[in-house]
Amino acid sequence: MHVRSFPPLGAAHATRLILGTMPGRASLDAGQYYAHPRNAFWPIIEDLTGLEAGSAYAARVRVLEAAGIALWDVLAACFREGSLDSDIDLQSACPNDFAGFLATHPRIELICFNGQPARKLFDRLVLPALPEAWQRIARVTLPSTSPANARLTLADKRHAWSVLAARR
């Protein structure tokens, strides 16, 4: 099935960018980033920002923007059956326009990857085409917040993701 990502979230003043690979089925159906009820992304963001648990999506987006955090995916489109990153057909993977994004978000100083697959796709499809100055933006790979990543507890994931709060 051909799937397309969402537009990026985040104000021009954002200093941190979180990248996933491609929204899963629950997110695509809801039209919202990280909509799967067992995904740890929003509970982690709640802890880091003080966002009230269970807030409406629009409030979640506002809190991210106020915190200087942008959110996007490495891929603009791909063929994928199901929701797993391992199901992405790499031959069909089309990256998002990071040159355009970084030009309109000049304060980005840290790129955080929501799991290894996002980092690998970025390194393979995006990084080589970026100007050298943008290649030097700090990058960190964080544990995936996906419920498929069951090897870590929520507390372990929260601890790793605290790097976002340290760089305000």
C-alpha positions in Angstrom: 0.0 0.0 0.0 1.3 3.5 -0.9 1.5 5.7 2.2 2.3 9.4 2.7 3.6 11.2 5.7 2.1 14.3 7.3 3.4 17.9 7.0 5.9 18.8 9.7 4.8 20.3 13.0 6.8 23.0 14.7 7.4 26.7 14.7 10.3 28.4 12.9 12.0 29.0 16.2 12.2 25.3 17.0 15.6 24.1 18.2 15.0 20.4 18.3 13.5 18.1 15.6 12.1 14.6 16.3 12.0 12.3 13.3 10.1 9.1 12.9 10.1 6.9 9.7 6.5 7.0 8.5 3.2 7.2 10.5 1.7 3.9 11.3 -1.8 2.8 10.3 -3.5 4.2 13.5 -1.8 7.6 13.0 -2.7 7.7 9.3 -6.3 6.8 10.1 -6.5 9.5 12.8 -4.5 12.1 10.8 -2.3 12.6 13.9 1.3 11.9 14.8 1.7 8.9 17.2 -2.0 8.2 17.5 -1.6 4.5 18.5 -2.9 4.3 22.0 0.0 2.2 23.2 2.7 4.4 21.6 4.8 6.0 24.4 5.5 9.2 22.5 2.8 11.4 24.0 3.2 10.1 27.6 6.9 10.9 27.3 6.2 14.4 25.9 3.7 14.9 28.8 6.5 14.1 31.3 9.0 16.4 29.6 6.8 19.4 29.0 4.2 19.2 31.8 1.4 18.6 29.2 -1.7 17.3 30.9 -2.2 13.6 30.3 -4.9 12.9 27.7 -4.8 16.4 26.2 -6.5 17.0 22.9 -4.2 16.7 19.8 -4.3 20.5 19.1 -3.1 21.2 22.7 -0.3 18.6 22.3 0.9 20.4 19.1 0.8 23.8 20.8 2.9 22.5 23.7 5.5 21.0 21.3 5.7 24.3 19.5 6.0 26.3 22.7 8.8 24.0 23.8 10.7 24.5 20.6 10.2 21.0 19.4 9.4 20.2 15.7 8.1 16.8 14.6 8.3 15.1 11.2 9.2 11.9 9.5 12.2 11.0 7.4 10.0 9.7 4.6 7.4 11.6 2.6 6.1 8.5 0.9 6.7 4.8 0.5 5.1 1.4 -0.1 4.4 -0.4 3.2 2.0 -3.2 4.2 1.0 -2.8 7.9 2.6 -0.4 10.3 6.1 -1.8 11.0 9.2 0.0 9.8 10.5 -3.4 8.7 7.6 -3.5 6.2 8.8 -0.4 4.3 9.8 -1.2 0.7 13.2 0.6 0.6 13.1 0.9 -3.2 10.0 3.0 -2.9 11.2 5.2 0.0 11.1 8.9 -0.9 12.5 11.3 1.7 11.0 14.6 2.8 12.5 17.9 1.8 14.9 18.5 4.6 16.8 21.2 2.8 13.6 23.2 2.6 12.7 22.4 6.2 16.0 23.4 7.6 16.1 26.6 5.6 12.8 27.7 7.3 13.8 26.3 10.7 17.4 27.8 11.0 17.6 27.3 14.8 17.5 23.5 14.7 20.5 22.3 16.8 19.5 18.8 17.6 17.9 16.0 15.5 16.4 13.2 17.5 15.5 9.9 15.8 12.5 7.9 17.2 14.3 4.6 16.7 17.1 3.1 14.7 15.2 2.7 11.4 14.6 6.5 11.2 18.3 7.2 11.8 19.3 4.6 9.1 16.9 6.1 6.6 18.1 9.6 7.3 21.7 8.7 7.0 21.1 6.8 3.8 18.6 9.1 2.0 18.9 12.6 3.4 22.3 13.3 5.0 24.5 12.9 1.9 22.4 15.5 0.0 22.5 18.1 2.8 25.0 21.0 2.8 27.9 20.5 5.1 26.7 23.0 7.7 23.5 21.0 8.1 25.4 17.7 8.2 27.0 19.0 11.4 23.7 19.4 13.3 23.9 17.1 16.4 22.0 13.9 16.0 20.9 11.3 18.6 19.1 8.1 18.2 16.5 7.5 20.9 14.7 4.2 21.6 11.6 3.8 19.6 8.3 4.8 21.3 6.4 2.2 19.3 4.6 -0.6 21.2 6.6 -3.0 19.0 9.7 -1.9 21.0 8.9 -4.0 24.1 12.4 -4.6 25.2 12.5 -1.3 27.1 10.2 -0.2 29.9 8.4 3.1 29.6 10.7 4.4 32.4 13.8 3.4 30.4 12.3 5.2 27.3 11.5 8.3 29.3 15.0 8.4 30.7 16.6 8.2 27.3 14.2 10.8 25.8 15.1 13.3 28.6 17.8 14.6 26.3 15.0 16.8 24.8 14.4 18.6 28.0 18.1 19.2 28.6 18.5 21.2 25.4 15.9 24.0 25.7 
